[in-house]
């Protein structure tokens, strides 16, 4: 189980995330929503170690990760996908996944033993990489350079890397951002597949409420860095405090469908900001 306890970060006098305490159970998908600037991505950065917390702790299966680096947290089982893909563009699709598999494995490739044992290990790594690429429907593109892939395929590959790293927690920050209508369903289907695994914990930052309604088992709402609501989707969306803090969740969605303009001062449906 992933837990944050009183997790806080301050930038000068500004509190970007304010003492957020939550527990995330395996087998659940939690959507983290809120207006632009609410602290959602900052909260992700604190969990994954990209930002150092001013206070509080991050725990995974009872182990305190608060002082650990991002790479150490990754090895502990935290997998983070970013708004912008984080891949090796000059390597092939297969090489990207193979390197991720290799990072989790012991073997002759680590110990520098004889060439035969190294090759045997290498074959095993490639076989596992091939299996993962089949799971994400990219086996036909394994020899393509990542730099040549369309954006949607790069997002799929990023999920493949998290699978290769044997992550227990998957953190998706606006996974469909920048995708066209044909690309988005592919990444959502991958998330659905991960959600079906009762051993995996999924956290999702997403502005598109149709996606949240379909996928989320639970919704957390951040506003000005503070947790203002947390619970089952229907209950949270109907909450007056949520509609006041983040009218774009429910009321704006209805107004857009009815052809009315979005609420003034709130992001358009599906909108995003550099700091969410």
Residue pairs with C-beta under 8 A, 6 or more apart in sequence:
1 23
1 24
1 25
1 26
1 59
1 60
1 61
1 201
2 23
2 24
2 47
2 58
2 59
2 60
2 78
2 169
2 201
2 203
3 21
3 22
3 23
3 24
3 57
3 58
3 59
3 60
4 20
4 21
4 22
4 43
4 46
4 47
4 56
4 57
4 58
4 59
5 21
5 56
5 57
5 59
6 19
6 20
6 21
6 55
6 56
6 57
7 17
7 19
7 20
7 21
7 43
7 46
7 47
7 53
7 55
7 56
7 57
7 58
8 15
8 17
8 18
8 19
8 20
8 53
8 54
8 55
8 56
9 15
9 16
9 17
9 42
9 46
9 51
9 52
9 53
9 54
10 16
10 54
15 225
16 39
16 42
16 225
17 39
17 42
17 43
17 46
17 222
17 225
18 39
18 224
18 225
18 226
19 55
19 56
19 226
20 43
20 56
20 222
20 225
20 226
20 227
21 56
21 227
22 30
22 220
22 227
22 230
24 30
24 169
24 201
24 203
25 201
26 168
26 198
26 199
26 200
26 201
27 197
27 198
27 199
27 200
27 201
28 201
28 202
28 217
28 218
29 191
29 195
29 202
29 203
29 204
29 215
29 216
29 217
29 218
30 202
30 203
30 204
30 216
30 217
30 218
30 219
30 220
31 204
31 205
31 206
31 212
31 215
31 216
31 218
31 219
31 220
31 233
32 40
32 43
32 44
32 203
32 204
32 205
32 219
32 220
32 221
32 222
33 40
33 205
33 206
33 207
33 209
33 212
33 219
33 220
33 221
33 222
33 246
33 249
34 40
34 221
34 222
34 223
34 245
34 246
34 276
35 223
35 245
35 246
35 248
35 266
35 267
36 267
36 271
36 272
36 273
36 275
36 276
37 224
37 273
37 275
37 276
38 222
38 223
38 224
38 225
38 246
38 276
39 222
39 224
39 225
40 173
40 205
40 222
40 276
41 83
41 173
41 205
41 275
41 276
42 51
42 225
42 275
43 222
44 50
44 80
44 171
44 173
44 203
44 205
45 51
46 53
46 58
47 58
47 78
47 171
47 203
48 70
48 73
48 74
48 78
48 80
48 171
49 65
49 68
49 69
49 70
49 72
49 73
49 78
50 70
50 80
53 66
56 66
57 64
57 66
58 64
58 65
58 66
58 73
59 65
60 73
60 76
60 77
60 78
60 168
60 169
61 77
61 168
63 76
65 72
65 73
65 76
65 78
68 76
70 80
74 80
74 165
74 167
75 103
75 104
77 166
77 167
77 168
77 169
78 167
78 168
78 169
78 171
79 162
79 165
79 167
79 168
79 169
79 170
79 171
80 162
80 171
80 173
81 155
81 158
81 159
81 162
81 170
81 171
81 172
81 173
81 175
82 158
82 173
83 173
83 174
83 177
83 272
85 151
85 154
85 155
85 157
85 158
86 158
87 96
87 146
87 154
87 157
87 158
87 161
88 95
88 96
88 99
88 146
89 145
89 146
89 147
90 145
90 146
90 147
91 99
91 145
91 146
92 142
92 143
92 144
92 145
92 146
93 133
93 138
93 141
93 142
93 143
93 144
93 146
93 149
93 157
94 126
94 129
94 130
94 133
94 142
94 143
96 146
96 157
96 160
96 161
97 129
97 132
97 133
97 157
97 160
97 161
97 164
98 125
98 126
98 129
100 129
100 160
100 161
100 164
100 165
101 125
101 128
101 129
101 132
101 164
102 109
102 125
103 165
104 164
104 165
104 166
105 121
105 124
105 125
107 121
107 124
107 125
108 114
108 117
108 118
108 120
108 121
109 118
109 121
109 122
109 125
112 118
128 164
129 142
129 164
130 139
130 142
132 160
132 163
132 164
133 139
133 141
133 142
133 160
135 160
135 163
135 193
136 156
136 157
136 159
136 160
136 163
136 190
137 156
137 186
138 153
138 156
138 157
138 160
141 149
141 153
146 154
146 157
149 157
150 183
151 178
151 179
151 183
152 179
152 180
152 182
152 183
152 184
152 186
152 187
155 175
155 176
155 179
155 183
155 187
156 186
156 187
156 190
159 170
159 187
159 190
159 191
159 194
162 170
167 200
168 199
168 200
168 201
169 200
169 201
169 202
169 203
170 191
170 194
170 200
170 201
170 202
170 203
171 202
171 203
172 191
172 202
172 203
172 204
172 205
172 206
173 205
173 276
174 205
174 206
174 207
174 272
174 276
175 187
175 188
175 191
175 204
175 206
176 183
176 184
176 187
176 188
176 206
176 208
176 211
177 272
179 187
188 211
188 215
191 202
191 204
191 215
192 215
194 200
194 202
195 202
195 215
204 212
204 215
204 216
205 276
206 212
207 248
207 267
207 269
207 270
207 271
207 272
207 276
208 269
208 270
209 237
209 248
209 249
209 250
209 253
209 269
210 253
212 219
212 233
213 233
213 237
216 233
217 232
217 233
218 230
218 231
218 232
218 233
219 229
219 230
219 231
219 232
219 233
219 236
219 237
220 227
220 229
220 230
221 227
221 228
221 229
221 230
221 236
221 242
221 245
221 246
221 249
222 228
223 245
223 246
228 241
228 242
228 245
229 236
229 239
229 241
229 242
229 245
230 236
236 242
237 249
237 250
238 250
242 249
242 250
243 249
243 250
243 251
246 266
247 263
247 266
248 262
248 263
248 266
248 267
248 269
248 271
251 263
252 262
252 263
252 266
252 269
253 269
255 261
255 262
255 263
256 262
256 269
262 268
262 269
267 273
